[in-house]
């Protein structure tokens, strides 16, 4: 119950702080311009962050940072309550906050709540779908499934082995809790353009990421990858909802144009990005 109340509190705070005049001019929905938003979420700066998430993982594994972080939190039984909070809130808030904002905004015809709600709902769904696809593609075991103290060291193949297309061997990378929390935070912040919302939502996202480490639920590289992916996708979608005209103007478009040539027939791809 406390987690649900905190999630509703974050939704109400977002509603109060959102004062974007552009949002007042339209009634956003979670499926608005989905194709355009997807194109933007996986190109340009978002793509750079997504590639950084991939590149950071072997770096943290080979440097020993994953193992060192796990050792730092081993035996912290006093943190069990915080760990439980991170798991529960990480499941509930990314779903409840967007739904509460969007529903409230639709019921009282308040675009200042409806637009961030629609943006965060789209961002969380896209982010979670992306992360769970990567989980299936990589199949990394969770720290808690590796018995023995040797699993805390970066040269232990059991701890750092990947088993692609094998869900039964583990789905640790990237962290879904962290990714969903950062997709929520970045989309709310970008769509509302309010620093108060940013403080509250990123504070929440950071607490979820820390809880994944404290509770031995994820490796450091899982958490960092989830945060970068959530930030990339959520920030891009939130900006597109905040500036729909600019988003449409920058949409990727292309077409195939027949190009007759002497003795042959060809096509040329033309378009704008």
Residue pairs with C-beta under 8 A, 6 or more apart in sequence:
3 85
3 88
3 89
3 92
3 93
4 92
4 96
6 89
6 93
7 89
7 92
7 93
7 96
7 97
7 100
8 96
8 97
8 100
10 93
10 97
10 200
10 201
10 204
11 96
11 97
11 100
11 101
11 104
11 113
11 117
13 196
13 197
13 200
14 97
14 101
14 113
14 116
14 188
14 192
14 194
14 197
14 200
14 201
15 101
15 104
15 105
15 110
15 112
15 113
15 116
17 192
17 194
17 196
17 197
18 112
18 113
18 115
18 116
18 191
18 192
18 193
18 194
18 197
19 112
19 194
20 112
20 115
20 191
20 192
20 193
20 242
22 242
22 243
22 244
23 111
23 112
23 114
23 115
23 116
23 191
23 242
24 111
24 112
25 111
26 111
26 115
26 244
27 106
27 109
27 111
27 114
28 111
28 114
28 115
28 117
28 118
28 119
28 241
29 118
30 98
30 102
30 118
30 121
30 122
30 125
31 122
32 118
32 122
32 241
32 244
33 240
33 244
33 247
33 248
33 251
34 122
36 240
36 247
36 248
36 251
36 252
37 122
37 126
37 236
37 237
37 240
37 241
37 247
38 126
39 251
39 252
40 46
40 236
40 237
40 240
40 247
40 250
40 251
41 126
41 232
41 233
41 236
41 237
42 50
43 252
43 273
45 232
45 236
46 232
46 233
46 235
46 236
47 232
49 228
49 229
49 231
49 232
50 228
50 229
50 232
52 228
53 174
53 224
53 225
53 226
53 228
53 229
53 232
54 225
56 221
56 224
56 225
56 228
57 173
57 221
57 224
57 225
59 65
59 221
60 66
60 219
60 220
60 221
60 224
61 154
61 160
61 219
61 221
62 154
63 154
64 153
64 154
65 154
65 220
65 221
66 154
66 159
66 160
66 219
66 220
66 221
67 152
67 153
67 154
67 156
67 159
69 213
69 219
69 220
70 143
70 152
70 216
70 219
70 220
71 152
73 79
73 213
73 214
73 215
73 216
74 152
74 216
76 214
79 214
79 215
80 215
82 211
82 214
82 215
83 211
83 214
83 215
83 216
83 217
84 215
85 207
85 211
86 177
86 207
86 208
86 210
86 211
86 212
86 214
86 215
86 217
87 177
87 211
87 215
87 217
89 204
89 207
89 208
90 176
90 177
90 178
90 180
90 181
90 208
90 211
90 212
91 177
93 181
93 184
93 204
94 124
94 128
94 180
94 181
94 183
94 184
95 124
97 120
97 184
97 188
98 117
98 118
98 120
98 121
98 124
98 184
99 117
99 121
100 117
101 113
101 114
101 116
101 117
101 120
102 113
102 114
102 117
102 118
102 121
103 117
104 110
104 113
104 114
104 117
105 111
105 112
105 113
105 114
105 115
105 117
106 114
112 192
115 191
115 192
115 241
115 242
116 187
116 188
116 191
116 192
116 197
116 238
116 241
118 241
119 187
119 188
119 190
119 191
119 237
119 238
119 240
119 241
119 242
120 183
120 184
120 187
120 188
120 191
120 234
120 238
122 187
122 237
122 241
123 183
123 184
123 186
123 187
123 233
123 234
123 237
123 238
124 180
124 183
124 184
124 187
124 234
126 183
126 233
126 237
127 179
127 180
127 182
127 183
127 229
127 230
127 233
127 234
128 176
128 179
128 180
128 183
130 179
130 229
130 233
131 174
131 175
131 176
131 179
131 180
131 226
131 229
131 230
132 171
132 176
134 173
134 174
134 229
135 167
135 171
135 172
135 173
135 174
135 176
136 165
136 167
136 171
137 164
137 165
138 162
138 163
138 164
138 173
139 162
139 163
139 164
139 165
139 166
139 167
139 169
139 170
139 171
140 160
140 161
140 162
140 163
140 170
140 171
140 172
140 173
140 219
140 222
141 158
141 159
141 161
141 163
141 169
141 170
141 172
142 170
142 171
142 172
142 217
142 218
143 151
143 159
143 172
143 216
143 217
143 218
143 219
144 216
144 217
145 170
146 156
146 158
146 159
150 156
150 158
151 158
151 159
152 159
153 159
154 160
159 219
162 173
163 169
163 170
172 218
172 219
172 222
173 219
173 221
173 222
173 225
174 222
174 225
174 226
174 229
175 209
175 212
175 217
175 218
175 222
175 223
175 225
175 226
175 227
176 226
177 208
177 209
177 211
177 212
177 217
177 218
177 226
178 205
178 208
178 209
178 212
178 218
178 222
178 223
178 226
178 227
178 230
179 225
179 226
179 227
179 229
179 230
180 230
181 204
181 205
181 208
181 209
181 230
182 205
182 209
182 226
182 227
182 228
182 229
182 230
182 231
182 234
183 229
183 230
183 231
183 233
183 234
184 201
184 204
184 205
184 230
184 234
185 198
185 201
185 202
185 204
185 205
185 230
185 234
186 230
186 231
186 233
186 234
186 235
186 238
187 234
187 235
187 237
187 238
187 241
188 197
188 198
188 201
188 238
189 197
189 198
189 201
189 202
189 235
189 238
190 234
190 235
190 237
190 238
190 239
190 241
190 242
191 238
191 239
191 241
191 242
192 242
193 242
205 227
205 230
209 223
209 226
209 227
211 217
212 218
212 222
212 223
213 220
213 223
218 226
239 247
240 247
241 247
250 273
252 271
252 272
252 273
253 271
253 272
254 269
254 270
254 271
254 272
255 269
255 270
255 271
256 267
256 268
256 269
257 267
257 268
257 269
257 270
258 265
258 266
258 267
259 265
259 266
259 267
259 268
260 266
